[in-house]
Amino acid sequence: MKILKWIDKALARFEGWLIITLLWLMVILTFVQVCLRGLYTHAHLQWANALMGYIDWSEPLVRLLVLWLTFLGASLLTGENKHIKIDLLSTLLPPKWERARELVLSVVCVVISATMLKVCIDYIKMEMEFGGTMFLHLPNWAGQLILPAGFALILFRFSLRAIDQGLQIVRGVTK
């Protein structure tokens, strides 16, 4: 279990740095685009319009990066147990059942995440067969790899939680 927690912490650090990097990239690309559009529209500078033509790939990239940030953030929040929860049982069950409830919820989330991972892998396979391209002639499936990767990260985090909850129940640890 220690090695899994070490991997989890290393992944969280990597995800944090990747989120920061991608967010800065989004801000810079959007800022440059807005400035160039303003220079062309208000100052009537033709070179700004020409330059916008060279970075026409930046807008679809920024939209794709939003998807990447969403999944990376969801994975980080899942690891910190700060994800969105819809849980009626926490108000109905007595506190002594909290560990069992958390275990059941974690196992259900593992099953759902594993199902979503399988669906996303199948989707990527279909995209690879279709052969469409996005900006800069990159294949569509390359940008959508975050779908299975994101669900794999979330699956890993829920699996860790399920294992941890199960071990605490077996050991008789109460919260």
DRENTI-545922 format. One record per atom (N, C-alpha, C): residue in three letters; x, y, z; atom name. Coordinates in steps of 0.05 Angstrom, whole numbers, plus 5000, padded with zeros to 4 digits. Layout:
// residues N
PT  residu     x     y     z  atome
PT     ALA     X     Y     Z     CA
...
***
This chain:
// residues 175
PT  residu     x     y     z  atome
PT     MET  5017  4976  5000      N
PT     MET  5000  5000  5000     CA
PT     MET  5017  5025  5000      C
PT     LYS  5041  5024  5012      N
PT     LYS  5059  5047  5013     CA
PT     LYS  5067  5056  4985      C
PT     ILE  5073  5036  4969      N
PT     ILE  5082  5043  4942     CA
PT     ILE  5060  5056  4926      C
PT     LEU  5035  5047  4930      N
PT     LEU  5012  5059  4916     CA
PT     LEU  5008  5088  4926      C
PT     LYS  5011  5092  4951      N
PT     LYS  5008  5120  4961     CA
PT     LYS  5031  5138  4951      C
PT     TRP  5055  5126  4949      N
PT     TRP  5077  5142  4938     CA
PT     TRP  5072  5149  4908      C
PT     ILE  5061  5129  4893      N
PT     ILE  5054  5134  4865     CA
PT     ILE  5033  5156  4864      C
PT     ASP  5013  5154  4882      N
PT     ASP  4991  5174  4882     CA
PT     ASP  5002  5202  4887      C
PT     LYS  5021  5205  4906      N
PT     LYS  5032  5231  4912     CA
PT     LYS  5049  5241  4888      C
PT     ALA  5064  5223  4876      N
PT     ALA  5080  5231  4852     CA
PT     ALA  5062  5240  4829      C
PT     LEU  5040  5225  4825      N
PT     LEU  5021  5232  4804     CA
PT     LEU  5008  5259  4810      C
PT     ALA  5001  5264  4836      N
PT     ALA  4989  5289  4843     CA
PT     ALA  5008  5313  4838      C
PT     ARG  5033  5309  4844      N
PT     ARG  5053  5330  4839     CA
PT     ARG  5055  5336  4809      C
PT     PHE  5057  5314  4793      N
PT     PHE  5058  5317  4764     CA
PT     PHE  5033  5330  4753      C
PT     GLU  5010  5322  4762      N
PT     GLU  4985  5334  4753     CA
PT     GLU  4983  5363  4760      C
PT     GLY  4992  5370  4784      N
PT     GLY  4992  5398  4792     CA
PT     GLY  5009  5415  4774      C
PT     TRP  5033  5406  4768      N
PT     TRP  5051  5421  4751     CA
PT     TRP  5040  5422  4722      C
PT     LEU  5028  5400  4713      N
PT     LEU  5017  5400  4687     CA
PT     LEU  4993  5419  4685      C
PT     ILE  4977  5420  4705      N
PT     ILE  4955  5439  4706     CA
PT     ILE  4965  5468  4704      C
PT     ILE  4985  5474  4720      N
PT     ILE  4996  5501  4720     CA
PT     ILE  5007  5508  4692      C
PT     THR  5022  5490  4680      N
PT     THR  5034  5494  4654     CA
PT     THR  5012  5498  4632      C
PT     LEU  4992  5481  4633      N
PT     LEU  4971  5483  4612     CA
PT     LEU  4955  5508  4616      C
PT     LEU  4950  5516  4641      N
PT     LEU  4935  5540  4646     CA
PT     LEU  4950  5564  4636      C
PT     TRP  4976  5565  4641      N
PT     TRP  4992  5588  4631     CA
PT     TRP  4992  5588  4601      C
PT     LEU  4994  5565  4589      N
PT     LEU  4994  5563  4560     CA
PT     LEU  4967  5574  4549      C
PT     MET  4945  5567  4562      N
PT     MET  4919  5577  4553     CA
PT     MET  4917  5607  4556      C
PT     VAL  4927  5618  4578      N
PT     VAL  4926  5646  4582     CA
PT     VAL  4943  5661  4562      C
PT     ILE  4967  5652  4557      N
PT     ILE  4985  5665  4538     CA
PT     ILE  4973  5664  4509      C
PT     LEU  4964  5641  4501      N
PT     LEU  4953  5639  4474     CA
PT     LEU  4928  5656  4470      C
PT     THR  4911  5656  4490      N
PT     THR  4887  5672  4489     CA
PT     THR  4894  5702  4489      C
PT     PHE  4913  5710  4506      N
PT     PHE  4921  5738  4507     CA
PT     PHE  4932  5748  4481      C
PT     VAL  4949  5731  4468      N
PT     VAL  4961  5739  4443     CA
PT     VAL  4939  5741  4422      C
PT     GLN  4921  5723  4421      N
PT     GLN  4899  5724  4402     CA
PT     GLN  4882  5749  4405      C
PT     VAL  4875  5755  4430      N
PT     VAL  4859  5779  4435     CA
PT     VAL  4874  5805  4427      C
PT     CYS  4900  5806  4434      N
PT     CYS  4916  5829  4426     CA
PT     CYS  4917  5832  4396      C
PT     LEU  4923  5811  4382      N
PT     LEU  4924  5812  4353     CA
PT     LEU  4897  5820  4340      C
PT     ARG  4876  5809  4351      N
PT     ARG  4850  5815  4340     CA
PT     ARG  4843  5845  4345      C
PT     GLY  4851  5855  4369      N
PT     GLY  4847  5883  4375     CA
PT     GLY  4864  5901  4357      C
PT     LEU  4888  5893  4352      N
PT     LEU  4906  5909  4335     CA
PT     LEU  4895  5910  4306      C
PT     TYR  4884  5888  4297      N
PT     TYR  4873  5888  4270     CA
PT     TYR  4847  5904  4269      C
PT     THR  4829  5899  4288      N
PT     THR  4803  5911  4288     CA
PT     THR  4804  5941  4293      C
PT     HIS  4819  5950  4313      N
PT     HIS  4818  5978  4321     CA
PT     HIS  4840  5995  4309      C
PT     ALA  4864  5983  4305      N
PT     ALA  4886  5998  4294     CA
PT     ALA  4889  5993  4264      C
PT     HIS  4874  5974  4254      N
PT     HIS  4875  5967  4225     CA
PT     HIS  4903  5959  4215      C
PT     LEU  4917  5944  4232      N
PT     LEU  4943  5935  4225     CA
PT     LEU  4941  5908  4211      C
PT     GLN  4948  5907  4186      N
PT     GLN  4945  5883  4170     CA
PT     GLN  4963  5860  4179      C
PT     TRP  4987  5867  4189      N
PT     TRP  5005  5847  4198     CA
PT     TRP  4994  5831  4222      C
PT     ALA  4976  5844  4238      N
PT     ALA  4964  5830  4260     CA
PT     ALA  4945  5808  4250      C
PT     ASN  4930  5815  4229      N
PT     ASN  4912  5796  4216     CA
PT     ASN  4928  5773  4204      C
PT     ALA  4950  5779  4191      N
PT     ALA  4966  5759  4178     CA
PT     ALA  4978  5740  4200      C
PT     LEU  4987  5752  4222      N
PT     LEU  4998  5736  4244     CA
PT     LEU  4976  5718  4256      C
PT     MET  4951  5728  4258      N
PT     MET  4930  5712  4269     CA
PT     MET  4925  5687  4251      C
PT     GLY  4930  5690  4225      N
PT     GLY  4928  5667  4207     CA
PT     GLY  4948  5645  4213      C
PT     TYR  4971  5653  4223      N
PT     TYR  4992  5633  4230     CA
PT     TYR  4987  5619  4256      C
PT     ILE  4971  5631  4273      N
PT     ILE  4965  5618  4299     CA
PT     ILE  4935  5610  4300      C
PT     ASP  4923  5604  4278      N
PT     ASP  4895  5597  4277     CA
PT     ASP  4890  5571  4293      C
PT     TRP  4910  5555  4298      N
PT     TRP  4908  5530  4313     CA
PT     TRP  4905  5535  4343      C
PT     SER  4911  5560  4352      N
PT     SER  4912  5564  4381     CA
PT     SER  4884  5563  4394      C
PT     GLU  4864  5573  4380      N
PT     GLU  4837  5572  4392     CA
PT     GLU  4827  5543  4396      C
PT     PRO  4829  5525  4376      N
PT     PRO  4820  5498  4382     CA
PT     PRO  4838  5484  4402      C
PT     LEU  4864  5492  4403      N
PT     LEU  4881  5480  4424     CA
PT     LEU  4872  5489  4452      C
PT     VAL  4865  5514  4455      N
PT     VAL  4856  5524  4481     CA
PT     VAL  4831  5509  4489      C
PT     ARG  4812  5505  4470      N
PT     ARG  4788  5490  4477     CA
PT     ARG  4795  5461  4486      C
PT     LEU  4814  5449  4472      N
PT     LEU  4822  5422  4480     CA
PT     LEU  4836  5422  4507      C
PT     LEU  4851  5442  4513      N
PT     LEU  4865  5444  4539     CA
PT     LEU  4845  5447  4562      C
PT     VAL  4822  5459  4556      N
PT     VAL  4801  5461  4577     CA
PT     VAL  4792  5432  4585      C
PT     LEU  4790  5415  4566      N
PT     LEU  4783  5387  4571     CA
PT     LEU  4804  5373  4588      C
PT     TRP  4829  5378  4580      N
PT     TRP  4852  5366  4595     CA
PT     TRP  4852  5376  4624      C
PT     LEU  4849  5403  4627      N
PT     LEU  4849  5414  4654     CA
PT     LEU  4826  5403  4671      C
PT     THR  4803  5399  4659      N
PT     THR  4780  5388  4673     CA
PT     THR  4786  5360  4684      C
PT     PHE  4797  5343  4667      N
PT     PHE  4802  5316  4676     CA
PT     PHE  4825  5315  4696      C
PT     LEU  4846  5331  4692      N
PT     LEU  4868  5331  4711     CA
PT     LEU  4859  5342  4738      C
PT     GLY  4843  5363  4738      N
PT     GLY  4832  5374  4762     CA
PT     GLY  4813  5354  4776      C
PT     ALA  4797  5340  4761      N
PT     ALA  4779  5320  4773     CA
PT     ALA  4795  5298  4786      C
PT     SER  4816  5290  4773      N
PT     SER  4833  5269  4785     CA
PT     SER  4846  5279  4811      C
PT     LEU  4856  5303  4811      N
PT     LEU  4868  5314  4836     CA
PT     LEU  4848  5316  4858      C
PT     LEU  4824  5326  4852      N
PT     LEU  4803  5329  4872     CA
PT     LEU  4794  5302  4882      C
PT     THR  4793  5282  4865      N
PT     THR  4785  5256  4874     CA
PT     THR  4806  5245  4893      C
PT     GLY  4831  5249  4887      N
PT     GLY  4853  5240  4905     CA
PT     GLY  4851  5253  4932      C
PT     GLU  4842  5278  4933      N
PT     GLU  4840  5292  4959     CA
PT     GLU  4812  5289  4972      C
PT     ASN  4795  5272  4960      N
PT     ASN  4768  5267  4969     CA
PT     ASN  4751  5293  4970      C
PT     LYS  4756  5310  4951      N
PT     LYS  4741  5336  4949     CA
PT     LYS  4724  5337  4924      C
PT     HIS  4719  5314  4912      N
PT     HIS  4702  5313  4888     CA
PT     HIS  4673  5317  4895      C
PT     ILE  4657  5322  4875      N
PT     ILE  4628  5325  4879     CA
PT     ILE  4616  5299  4889      C
PT     LYS  4601  5301  4910      N
PT     LYS  4588  5277  4922     CA
PT     LYS  4558  5281  4924      C
PT     ILE  4544  5262  4916      N
PT     ILE  4515  5262  4920     CA
PT     ILE  4509  5237  4938      C
PT     ASP  4506  5242  4963      N
PT     ASP  4505  5220  4982     CA
PT     ASP  4483  5225  5003      C
PT     LEU  4461  5211  5000      N
PT     LEU  4439  5213  5019     CA
PT     LEU  4445  5196  5044      C
PT     LEU  4460  5175  5040      N
PT     LEU  4465  5156  5062     CA
PT     LEU  4480  5169  5086      C
PT     SER  4497  5189  5081      N
PT     SER  4512  5200  5103     CA
PT     SER  4494  5213  5123      C
PT     THR  4471  5222  5116      N
PT     THR  4453  5235  5135     CA
PT     THR  4434  5214  5148      C
PT     LEU  4431  5191  5135      N
PT     LEU  4413  5170  5146     CA
PT     LEU  4427  5149  5163      C
PT     LEU  4452  5143  5157      N
PT     LEU  4466  5122  5171     CA
PT     LEU  4480  5133  5196      C
PT     PRO  4481  5117  5217      N
PT     PRO  4496  5126  5241     CA
PT     PRO  4526  5128  5235      C
PT     PRO  4541  5144  5250      N
PT     PRO  4570  5147  5245     CA
PT     PRO  4586  5122  5245      C
PT     LYS  4577  5101  5260      N
PT     LYS  4593  5076  5261     CA
PT     LYS  4593  5062  5234      C
PT     TRP  4575  5069  5216      N
PT     TRP  4574  5056  5190     CA
PT     TRP  4589  5073  5169      C
PT     GLU  4602  5094  5177      N
PT     GLU  4615  5112  5158     CA
PT     GLU  4636  5098  5141      C
PT     ARG  4653  5081  5153      N
PT     ARG  4674  5067  5138     CA
PT     ARG  4662  5048  5117      C
PT     ALA  4641  5033  5125      N
PT     ALA  4628  5015  5107     CA
PT     ALA  4615  5030  5084      C
PT     ARG  4602  5052  5090      N
PT     ARG  4590  5069  5070     CA
PT     ARG  4611  5079  5050      C
PT     GLU  4633  5089  5061      N
PT     GLU  4655  5099  5043     CA
PT     GLU  4666  5077  5026      C
PT     LEU  4668  5053  5037      N
PT     LEU  4678  5030  5021     CA
PT     LEU  4658  5024  4998      C
PT     VAL  4633  5022  5004      N
PT     VAL  4613  5017  4984     CA
PT     VAL  4613  5038  4962      C
PT     LEU  4614  5063  4970      N
PT     LEU  4614  5085  4951     CA
PT     LEU  4639  5084  4934      C
PT     SER  4662  5078  4946      N
PT     SER  4687  5077  4931     CA
PT     SER  4686  5054  4911      C
PT     VAL  4675  5031  4919      N
PT     VAL  4673  5008  4900     CA
PT     VAL  4655  5015  4877      C
PT     VAL  4632  5028  4883      N
PT     VAL  4614  5036  4862     CA
PT     VAL  4628  5055  4843      C
PT     CYS  4643  5074  4853      N
PT     CYS  4658  5093  4836     CA
PT     CYS  4680  5079  4820      C
PT     VAL  4692  5058  4831      N
PT     VAL  4712  5042  4816     CA
PT     VAL  4698  5029  4792      C
PT     VAL  4675  5017  4797      N
PT     VAL  4660  5004  4775     CA
PT     VAL  4652  5024  4754      C
PT     ILE  4642  5047  4762      N
PT     ILE  4634  5067  4742     CA
PT     ILE  4658  5078  4727      C
PT     SER  4680  5084  4741      N
PT     SER  4704  5094  4728     CA
PT     SER  4716  5073  4709      C
PT     ALA  4715  5047  4717      N
PT     ALA  4725  5026  4699     CA
PT     ALA  4708  5024  4674      C
PT     THR  4682  5026  4678      N
PT     THR  4664  5025  4655     CA
PT     THR  4670  5049  4636      C
PT     MET  4673  5073  4647      N
PT     MET  4678  5096  4631     CA
PT     MET  4705  5093  4617      C
PT     LEU  4725  5082  4630      N
PT     LEU  4751  5077  4618     CA
PT     LEU  4748  5059  4594      C
PT     LYS  4733  5038  4597      N
PT     LYS  4729  5019  4574     CA
PT     LYS  4715  5033  4551      C
PT     VAL  4694  5048  4557      N
PT     VAL  4680  5063  4536     CA
PT     VAL  4698  5082  4522      C
PT     CYS  4715  5096  4537      N
PT     CYS  4733  5116  4525     CA
PT     CYS  4755  5102  4507      C
PT     ILE  4764  5079  4516      N
PT     ILE  4784  5064  4500     CA
PT     ILE  4771  5056  4474      C
PT     ASP  4746  5046  4475      N
PT     ASP  4732  5039  4450     CA
PT     ASP  4728  5063  4432      C
PT     TYR  4722  5086  4444      N
PT     TYR  4718  5111  4429     CA
PT     TYR  4744  5119  4415      C
PT     ILE  4766  5117  4429      N
PT     ILE  4792  5124  4417     CA
PT     ILE  4798  5105  4394      C
PT     LYS  4792  5079  4398      N
PT     LYS  4796  5060  4376     CA
PT     LYS  4780  5067  4351      C
PT     MET  4755  5075  4356      N
PT     MET  4738  5084  4333     CA
PT     MET  4749  5109  4320      C
PT     GLU  4759  5128  4336      N
PT     GLU  4771  5152  4324     CA
PT     GLU  4796  5145  4308      C
PT     MET  4811  5126  4318      N
PT     MET  4835  5118  4303     CA
PT     MET  4828  5105  4276      C
PT     GLU  4806  5090  4276      N
PT     GLU  4797  5077  4251     CA
PT     GLU  4786  5098  4232      C
PT     PHE  4772  5118  4243      N
PT     PHE  4760  5139  4226     CA
PT     PHE  4781  5156  4212      C
PT     GLY  4802  5163  4228      N
PT     GLY  4825  5177  4216     CA
PT     GLY  4821  5206  4212      C
PT     GLY  4803  5220  4226      N
PT     GLY  4800  5248  4223     CA
PT     GLY  4823  5264  4235      C
PT     THR  4826  5289  4227      N
PT     THR  4848  5305  4238     CA
PT     THR  4837  5330  4251      C
PT     MET  4852  5341  4269      N
PT     MET  4845  5367  4281     CA
PT     MET  4866  5387  4273      C
PT     PHE  4870  5408  4288      N
PT     PHE  4889  5429  4281     CA
PT     PHE  4918  5417  4277      C
PT     LEU  4933  5431  4261      N
PT     LEU  4961  5424  4254     CA
PT     LEU  4963  5395  4243      C
PT     HIS  4942  5385  4232      N
PT     HIS  4940  5358  4220     CA
PT     HIS  4946  5336  4240      C
PT     LEU  4941  5341  4265      N
PT     LEU  4943  5320  4286     CA
PT     LEU  4918  5303  4285      C
PT     PRO  4921  5277  4290      N
PT     PRO  4897  5260  4290     CA
PT     PRO  4879  5267  4313      C
PT     ASN  4853  5265  4308      N
PT     ASN  4833  5272  4329     CA
PT     ASN  4838  5256  4355      C
PT     TRP  4845  5231  4352      N
PT     TRP  4847  5214  4376     CA
PT     TRP  4870  5224  4394      C
PT     ALA  4889  5237  4384      N
PT     ALA  4912  5246  4400     CA
PT     ALA  4903  5266  4422      C
PT     GLY  4886  5284  4414      N
PT     GLY  4876  5304  4433     CA
PT     GLY  4856  5292  4453      C
PT     GLN  4843  5270  4445      N
PT     GLN  4823  5258  4461     CA
PT     GLN  4834  5236  4479      C
PT     LEU  4860  5232  4479      N
PT     LEU  4872  5213  4497     CA
PT     LEU  4867  5219  4527      C
PT     ILE  4861  5245  4533      N
PT     ILE  4855  5252  4560     CA
PT     ILE  4831  5237  4571      C
PT     LEU  4812  5230  4554      N
PT     LEU  4788  5216  4563     CA
PT     LEU  4795  5189  4577      C
PT     PRO  4809  5170  4563      N
PT     PRO  4816  5146  4578     CA
PT     PRO  4837  5151  4600      C
PT     ALA  4855  5170  4595      N
PT     ALA  4876  5175  4615     CA
PT     ALA  4863  5187  4640      C
PT     GLY  4844  5206  4636      N
PT     GLY  4831  5218  4659     CA
PT     GLY  4815  5198  4675      C
PT     PHE  4800  5181  4661      N
PT     PHE  4785  5161  4676     CA
PT     PHE  4803  5140  4689      C
PT     ALA  4826  5134  4677      N
PT     ALA  4845  5116  4689     CA
PT     ALA  4856  5128  4715      C
PT     LEU  4862  5154  4714      N
PT     LEU  4872  5167  4739     CA
PT     LEU  4851  5167  4760      C
PT     ILE  4826  5173  4753      N
PT     ILE  4804  5174  4772     CA
PT     ILE  4799  5145  4783      C
PT     LEU  4800  5126  4765      N
PT     LEU  4797  5098  4774     CA
PT     LEU  4819  5090  4794      C
PT     PHE  4844  5098  4788      N
PT     PHE  4866  5093  4807     CA
PT     PHE  4861  5105  4834      C
PT     ARG  4851  5130  4834      N
PT     ARG  4846  5144  4860     CA
PT     ARG  4824  5131  4875      C
PT     PHE  4802  5124  4862      N
PT     PHE  4780  5110  4876     CA
PT     PHE  4788  5082  4885      C
PT     SER  4804  5069  4869      N
PT     SER  4814  5042  4878     CA
PT     SER  4831  5045  4903      C
PT     LEU  4848  5065  4904      N
PT     LEU  4864  5069  4928     CA
PT     LEU  4846  5074  4952      C
PT     ARG  4826  5090  4948      N
PT     ARG  4807  5096  4970     CA
PT     ARG  4793  5070  4979      C
PT     ALA  4784  5054  4960      N
PT     ALA  4770  5029  4967     CA
PT     ALA  4788  5010  4982      C
PT     ILE  4813  5008  4973      N
PT     ILE  4832  4990  4987     CA
PT     ILE  4837  5001  5015      C
PT     ASP  4841  5027  5017      N
PT     ASP  4846  5039  5044     CA
PT     ASP  4822  5035  5062      C
PT     GLN  4798  5040  5052      N
PT     GLN  4774  5036  5069     CA
PT     GLN  4771  5007  5077      C
PT     GLY  4776  4989  5058      N
PT     GLY  4774  4960  5065     CA
PT     GLY  4794  4952  5086      C
PT     LEU  4819  4962  5083      N
PT     LEU  4839  4955  5103     CA
PT     LEU  4832  4966  5131      C
PT     GLN  4821  4990  5131      N
PT     GLN  4814  5002  5157     CA
PT     GLN  4790  4987  5170      C
PT     ILE  4772  4977  5154      N
PT     ILE  4750  4961  5165     CA
PT     ILE  4761  4935  5176      C
PT     VAL  4779  4922  5161      N
PT     VAL  4790  4897  5170     CA
PT     VAL  4806  4901  5196      C
PT     ARG  4821  4923  5198      N
PT     ARG  4837  4929  5222     CA
PT     ARG  4820  4939  5245      C
PT     GLY  4795  4946  5239      N
PT     GLY  4777  4956  5260     CA
PT     GLY  4782  4984  5268      C
PT     VAL  4793  5000  5249      N
PT     VAL  4798  5028  5255     CA
PT     VAL  4772  5043  5252      C
PT     THR  4765  5060  5272      N
PT     THR  4741  5077  5270     CA
PT     THR  4750  5106  5267      C
PT     LYS  4733  5121  5254      N
PT     LYS  4739  5149  5249     CA
PT     LYS  4732  5166  5273      C
***
